[in-house]
Amino acid sequence: MKRKSLNSALCLLLCNLLFLSYVLPQELDPLGPMRFSSPAAPRLLNPTRINIPKTGGGMRPLRLSFLGRVGGVAFDGVAKPEGKLVGSSIRLKYTPGKSDGNRLSIILNGKEISTSIYDWQLIPIANFADDPNYSCVTMFGTLGNKDEDISVRRKGGKIINYHPAFTNNLLGVRLLQLDGLILKQFNSYDLPKLKGKYLLGNGESEPNADHNKKAWETFFEYLYENANESYNSYLVSDYDRITSFGIKDDKLVLEGDPSYYFWSFDDGGLYFYDKEFQESKKIDNELQLLVKKNSRFNSKKWVYDKLLIELKKYDEQIGLNSLLEEFGALAAFELAENTDPNARQKILSYYSLEELKPELATLRTMTTTVKAKELSEMNLLLSDKTELVRAINPAVWDAGTAVMRYSAFFRYIKKTSPIHWNNFIKQIKDIKIQPAINTPTVITYEREGLSFRKDKSELRNIKYDAVSKNIH
């Protein structure tokens, strides 16, 4: 009896160990000089719509508050059926007993149509499409620990936040790589490894890193020869793109590719300085009147209170605190970074009234003047040459394209057949996908002198007639 109990206990222990080794997330190996870590970070929950039609056709330009604070990768499209499919009855069917990659099918007017998508993509994309937040990943993220957050930024690292659907799974890693696919310092032509082996999903194969690197070099040669605009950052999305679906040979066919939305800061040029000067005069006049009425009037407190009001507007309209530094509003930057009332009072004590007044003028001018300018030529330059971008790393581009296409298709099903959609989501709710990994929330460089920051000599301060800083 004791022997049987001992065997049972050993069996249970072994099963638990196997279970833990199977499901526990694991950290990624370094990729070139890049080092990954996964400190606690909030989830990315941003409902900003990407595609909002404007009168006369096309889409509205994206706001600086979104581009400068989130950016990254985002998809909000709803797929359009080919003409003959308009009005058809379509629902989803998931069959666990089928081989991976063939488990999802659609029932079109009673007929079963096959698809080709593996569970490591299918489950996260369906959960993403079911959610009202459209941002997938951002490298403008934050960490749960503020001191750690500040330390990473000071070292030139990047902080990543993910949509919940892409947290701790391979598709989240692919989307992070998609965000950095055209960044020179991102080693984007290779794929991450786990314990010395390439981290691959079903249907993927090991990359030809040498071949990809040549394509990476070809891409930058093309960009150097053809790009005539300097950009601050970009968004990878389905902005002004159409995802369509049809049926061919009894298989679902999805079409549509991601686009690049390049942008730069537009501060109004000389108009900015004229408006800033006018705001300074207005502030001086307001204070003179208030002091004239009350000789004990606290001018510094008045300016401080007005700064807080403008900071709230700034956060809603722009939201990029580092830009305050670029415009020389150092007190405003410190106040924006520290929301604790006691900390703000301490910051206030460091600055005189004469130092705070011009910052208020700058902040007022920024909230009414600074915008994101869409770089149409750059957008066309890349969005019409997606094959050049894909060649850098086909696995990454194809994964991002799958997110765009299938999330748009799923939103169509959700919109046209909500009851069937809800049943489908319930069916896949508890499906666990592999591999389970820690999606990195911090990227740093090991080699001294390397970071995501450009050398200062390469940058020109925006306030002194510069718009070439790449903050991505």
C-alpha positions in Angstrom: 0.0 0.0 0.0 2.8 2.4 0.9 4.6 1.5 -2.3 1.5 2.3 -4.3 1.1 5.6 -2.5 4.8 6.4 -3.1 4.4 5.7 -6.8 1.3 7.8 -7.0 3.1 10.7 -5.2 6.1 10.5 -7.6 3.8 10.3 -10.6 1.9 13.4 -9.4 5.2 15.3 -8.8 6.5 14.3 -12.2 3.3 15.5 -13.9 3.4 18.8 -12.1 7.0 19.3 -13.2 6.2 18.5 -16.8 3.2 20.8 -16.6 5.2 23.7 -15.2 8.0 23.3 -17.8 5.4 23.3 -20.5 3.4 26.4 -19.6 5.7 28.7 -17.7 6.8 31.7 -19.8 10.4 32.0 -20.6 12.8 34.9 -21.3 14.2 35.4 -24.8 17.9 35.2 -25.6 19.7 38.4 -26.6 19.4 39.4 -30.2 22.7 40.9 -31.3 23.6 43.6 -28.9 19.9 43.9 -27.8 19.0 42.6 -24.4 15.4 41.7 -23.4 13.8 41.7 -19.9 10.3 41.6 -18.7 9.6 43.7 -15.6 6.0 44.3 -14.8 4.3 46.7 -17.2 0.7 47.8 -17.7 -1.4 46.4 -20.6 -1.9 48.6 -23.7 -5.5 49.6 -23.7 -6.0 52.3 -26.3 -9.3 52.7 -28.1 -8.1 55.4 -30.6 -9.5 54.7 -34.1 -7.1 54.7 -37.0 -9.5 55.0 -39.8 -12.0 57.9 -39.5 -13.4 59.0 -42.9 -13.3 62.7 -43.7 -15.7 64.7 -45.8 -14.7 64.5 -49.4 -13.0 61.1 -49.1 -9.9 59.6 -47.5 -9.2 59.4 -43.8 -8.6 62.1 -41.2 -5.0 62.7 -40.3 -4.0 61.1 -37.0 -3.6 63.2 -33.9 -0.3 63.9 -32.3 -1.6 62.8 -28.9 -1.9 59.3 -30.3 1.1 59.2 -32.6 3.5 60.7 -30.1 2.3 58.8 -27.0 1.3 55.4 -28.5 2.1 54.9 -32.2 3.6 51.5 -32.7 1.3 49.0 -34.4 -2.4 49.3 -34.6 -5.3 47.8 -36.7 -9.0 48.8 -36.5 -10.3 47.8 -40.0 -13.4 45.9 -40.8 -13.1 43.6 -43.8 -15.2 44.0 -46.9 -16.7 41.0 -48.7 -16.3 40.6 -52.5 -19.5 41.6 -54.4 -21.0 38.1 -54.6 -20.6 37.5 -50.9 -22.4 40.7 -49.7 -25.4 39.7 -47.6 -24.3 36.0 -47.3 -24.7 34.1 -44.1 -21.2 33.5 -42.6 -20.3 32.0 -39.3 -17.1 30.5 -37.8 -16.4 26.9 -36.9 -13.5 25.7 -34.7 -12.8 22.0 -34.8 -10.2 21.0 -32.1 -9.8 17.5 -33.5 -8.3 18.7 -36.8 -4.6 19.3 -37.3 -3.3 22.7 -36.2 -3.6 25.2 -39.1 -6.9 23.7 -40.3 -9.1 24.0 -37.2 -10.8 27.2 -38.3 -13.4 27.0 -41.0 -16.3 29.2 -42.1 -19.8 28.2 -42.9 -20.9 30.1 -45.9 -24.6 29.8 -46.7 -24.4 26.3 -45.1 -21.3 25.2 -46.9 -18.0 24.6 -45.0 -15.0 26.7 -46.3 -11.5 26.0 -45.2 -8.9 28.5 -43.9 -5.2 28.3 -43.1 -4.2 29.8 -39.8 -2.4 28.2 -36.9 -3.6 28.5 -33.3 -0.7 30.6 -32.1 -2.0 33.3 -34.4 -5.7 32.5 -34.4 -6.4 32.7 -30.7 -4.7 36.0 -30.0 -6.1 37.7 -33.1 -9.6 36.6 -32.3 -9.3 38.0 -28.7 -7.8 41.2 -30.2 -10.8 41.6 -32.6 -13.2 41.0 -29.8 -11.8 43.9 -27.8 -12.6 47.6 -28.3 -8.9 48.6 -28.2 -7.0 48.8 -31.4 -3.3 49.3 -30.5 -1.3 46.1 -30.6 2.1 47.2 -29.3 4.0 50.4 -28.5 7.6 51.2 -27.7 6.5 54.4 -26.0 5.3 52.3 -23.0 5.6 52.6 -19.2 6.7 50.2 -16.4 4.8 49.5 -13.2 7.8 50.6 -11.1 8.4 54.4 -11.8 12.0 54.3 -10.6 12.8 51.5 -12.9 11.0 53.3 -15.7 13.1 56.4 -15.3 16.3 54.3 -15.1 15.6 52.5 -18.4 14.8 55.8 -20.2 18.0 57.4 -18.9 20.0 54.5 -20.3 18.4 55.0 -23.7 16.3 51.8 -23.5 12.9 51.1 -24.9 9.8 50.2 -22.8 7.2 48.1 -24.5 3.5 47.7 -23.7 1.2 45.1 -25.3 -2.5 44.7 -25.9 -3.6 41.9 -23.5 -4.2 39.5 -26.5 -0.5 39.8 -27.5 1.0 39.5 -24.0 3.3 36.5 -23.3 2.9 34.8 -26.7 4.9 34.6 -29.9 2.6 36.8 -31.9 3.3 39.6 -29.4 7.0 39.2 -30.2 6.4 39.3 -33.9 4.4 42.5 -33.6 7.2 44.1 -31.5 9.6 43.1 -34.3 7.2 44.6 -36.9 7.3 47.9 -35.0 11.1 47.9 -35.3 11.4 46.3 -38.7 12.9 49.5 -40.4 14.9 50.6 -37.4 18.7 50.2 -38.1 19.5 49.4 -34.4 16.9 46.7 -34.1 18.6 43.7 -35.8 15.3 43.2 -37.6 16.6 40.8 -40.2 16.9 38.0 -37.6 14.5 36.3 -35.3 14.8 35.9 -31.5 16.0 32.6 -30.0 15.0 30.8 -26.8 17.8 28.8 -25.1 19.8 28.9 -28.3 17.1 27.8 -30.7 14.9 29.9 -32.9 11.5 30.7 -31.4 9.1 29.5 -34.2 5.4 29.0 -34.4 3.8 26.2 -36.4 4.1 26.9 -40.1 7.3 29.0 -39.7 10.8 28.1 -40.7 14.2 29.2 -39.6 15.2 32.5 -41.2 18.1 33.0 -43.6 19.6 35.8 -41.7 22.3 36.5 -44.3 19.7 36.8 -47.1 17.5 38.9 -44.9 20.4 41.2 -44.0 21.1 41.8 -47.7 17.4 42.7 -48.2 17.7 45.0 -45.1 20.7 46.8 -46.8 18.8 47.1 -50.1 15.9 48.7 -48.3 18.0 51.4 -46.7 19.7 52.1 -50.0 16.3 52.6 -51.5 15.3 54.8 -48.6 18.5 56.9 -48.8 18.1 57.4 -52.6 14.4 58.3 -52.6 13.4 59.8 -49.3 13.3 63.6 -49.3 11.6 64.1 -45.9 12.8 63.8 -42.4 10.4 62.1 -40.0 10.0 62.0 -36.3 8.3 58.6 -36.0 5.8 56.3 -37.8 2.8 54.0 -37.2 2.4 50.6 -38.8 -1.3 50.1 -39.3 -4.2 49.6 -41.8 -4.6 53.4 -42.1 -6.4 54.1 -45.4 -6.1 50.4 -46.4 -8.9 48.0 -47.4 -9.0 44.4 -46.2 -11.2 42.3 -48.5 -12.2 38.6 -48.4 -13.4 36.2 -51.0 -13.6 32.4 -51.7 -11.3 30.6 -54.2 -11.3 26.8 -54.6 -13.4 26.4 -51.4 -10.8 28.4 -49.4 -11.0 31.7 -47.6 -8.8 34.3 -49.3 -7.9 37.6 -47.5 -6.2 40.5 -49.1 -4.7 43.7 -47.8 -1.3 44.8 -46.5 -0.2 47.1 -43.7 0.9 50.6 -44.4 3.4 53.1 -42.9 2.2 56.4 -41.6 5.2 58.7 -41.2 4.9 62.0 -39.4 6.9 64.9 -38.2 6.3 67.7 -35.7 4.7 70.8 -37.2 5.3 73.7 -34.8 4.0 76.4 -37.2 7.6 77.7 -37.9 8.0 81.4 -37.3 4.3 81.7 -36.4 5.1 79.7 -33.3 7.6 82.3 -32.0 5.3 85.2 -32.8 2.4 83.5 -30.9 4.7 82.7 -28.0 5.8 86.3 -27.8 2.1 87.4 -27.9 1.3 84.9 -25.1 4.2 86.3 -23.0 2.9 89.8 -23.3 -0.6 88.6 -22.4 0.6 86.9 -19.3 2.5 90.0 -18.2 -0.6 92.2 -18.7 -2.8 89.8 -16.8 -0.4 89.8 -13.8 0.0 93.6 -13.8 -3.8 94.0 -13.5 -4.1 91.4 -10.8 -1.2 92.9 -8.7 -2.7 96.4 -9.2 -5.9 95.2 -7.7 -4.2 93.3 -4.8 -0.7 94.2 -3.8 -0.4 90.9 -1.9 -1.4 88.9 -4.9 0.7 85.7 -5.3 1.9 85.9 -8.8 4.0 82.7 -8.7 1.1 80.6 -7.5 -1.1 82.1 -10.2 1.4 81.1 -12.9 1.8 77.6 -11.3 -2.0 77.0 -11.3 -2.2 78.1 -14.9 0.7 75.8 -15.8 -1.2 72.8 -14.3 -4.3 73.7 -16.4 -2.2 73.9 -19.6 -0.4 70.7 -18.7 -3.8 68.9 -18.6 -4.6 70.3 -22.0 -1.1 69.3 -23.2 -1.6 65.7 -22.0 -4.9 65.4 -23.8 -3.7 67.0 -27.1 -0.1 66.0 -27.3 0.9 63.8 -24.4 4.6 63.5 -25.3 6.5 64.8 -22.3 9.9 64.6 -23.9 8.8 67.3 -26.3 8.5 69.7 -23.4 12.3 69.3 -23.0 12.9 70.0 -26.7 11.0 73.3 -26.4 12.9 74.3 -23.3 10.0 74.0 -20.9 12.0 72.2 -18.2 9.8 73.0 -15.3 6.7 71.9 -17.2 8.5 68.7 -18.1 9.3 68.0 -14.5 5.7 68.8 -13.4 4.4 66.5 -16.2 6.7 63.6 -15.0 5.7 64.0 -11.4 2.0 64.1 -10.6 2.4 63.9 -6.8 1.3 67.2 -5.2 4.2 67.2 -2.7 6.8 66.5 -5.4 5.3 69.3 -7.6 5.6 71.8 -4.7 9.2 70.9 -4.4 9.8 71.3 -8.1 8.0 74.7 -7.9 10.5 75.9 -5.3 13.4 75.4 -7.7 12.0 78.0 -10.2 11.5 81.7 -9.9 8.5 83.6 -11.2 10.6 85.0 -14.1 11.5 81.4 -15.1 8.0 80.1 -15.0 6.3 82.8 -17.0 8.0 82.0 -20.3 7.2 78.3 -19.8 3.5 79.1 -19.4 3.7 81.1 -22.7 5.5 78.2 -24.4 3.0 75.6 -23.1 0.0 77.7 -24.2 1.5 78.1 -27.6 2.3 74.4 -27.9 -1.3 73.3 -27.1 -2.7 75.5 -29.8 0.1 75.2 -32.4 2.1 72.0 -32.4 0.6 69.2 -34.5 1.6 66.0 -36.3 2.2 66.6 -40.0 1.6 63.6 -42.2 4.5 62.9 -44.6 2.5 61.8 -47.6 5.5 61.3 -49.9 7.2 59.0 -47.3 4.0 57.1 -46.7 3.6 56.4 -50.5 7.3 55.6 -50.8 7.0 52.6 -48.4 3.4 51.7 -48.6 3.7 51.1 -52.3 6.9 49.1 -51.8 5.8 46.7 -49.1 7.7 43.8 -50.8 11.0 45.6 -49.9 9.9 45.8 -46.3 8.7 42.2 -46.2 12.0 40.9 -47.6 13.8 42.2 -44.5 12.1 39.5 -42.4 9.2 37.6 -44.1 8.1 35.9 -40.9 7.6 39.2 -39.1 5.8 40.9 -42.0 3.6 37.9 -42.6 2.6 37.7 -38.9 1.7 41.4 -38.9 -0.3 41.0 -42.1 -2.2 38.0 -40.6 -3.1 40.2 -37.6 -4.4 43.0 -39.9 -6.3 40.7 -42.2 -7.9 38.2 -39.8 -8.8 40.9 -37.2 -10.6 42.8 -39.9 -12.4 39.6 -41.0 -13.3 38.7 -37.5 -14.7 42.2 -36.9 -16.9 41.7 -40.0 -18.2 38.5 -38.5 -18.7 40.2 -35.1 -20.6 43.0 -36.8 -22.8 40.9 -39.0 -23.3 37.8 -36.9 -22.9 38.8 -33.2 -24.5 35.7 -31.7 -22.4 33.3 -33.7 -19.3 35.4 -32.9 -20.0 35.3 -29.2 -20.4 31.5 -29.4 -17.1 31.3 -31.2 -15.3 33.4 -28.6 -16.7 31.2 -25.8 -15.5 28.1 -27.6 -11.8 29.3 -27.9 -11.7 31.1 -24.6 -9.8 28.5 -22.6 -7.5 27.3 -25.4 -3.8 27.6 -24.3 -1.3 28.3 -27.0 2.4 27.6 -27.2 5.2 28.6 -26.9 4.5 30.4 -23.6 7.1 33.2 -23.3 7.7 36.4 -21.5 7.1 39.1 -24.1 9.9 41.6 -23.3 8.8 44.9 -21.8 12.3 46.4 -21.9 15.0 46.5 -24.6 18.5 47.7 -23.8 21.9 47.5 -25.4 24.7 45.6 -23.8 27.6 47.3 -25.6 28.7 50.6 -24.1 27.7 53.6 -26.1 24.8 51.9 -27.9 21.3 53.0 -27.3 18.1 53.8 -29.1 19.0 57.5 -28.8 20.6 59.2 -31.7 24.0 60.9 -31.1 23.3 64.5 -30.1 25.3 65.8 -33.0 22.8 64.1 -35.3 19.9 65.9 -33.8 18.7 69.5 -33.9 16.6 70.9 -31.2 13.0 71.4 -32.4 12.7 74.7 -30.8 15.6 76.0 -32.8 14.2 75.2 -36.2 14.6 71.4 -36.3 12.2 68.6 -37.1 14.6 65.8 -38.0 14.7 64.0 -34.6 13.6 60.3 -35.0 11.9 59.5 -31.7 10.8 56.0 -32.7 
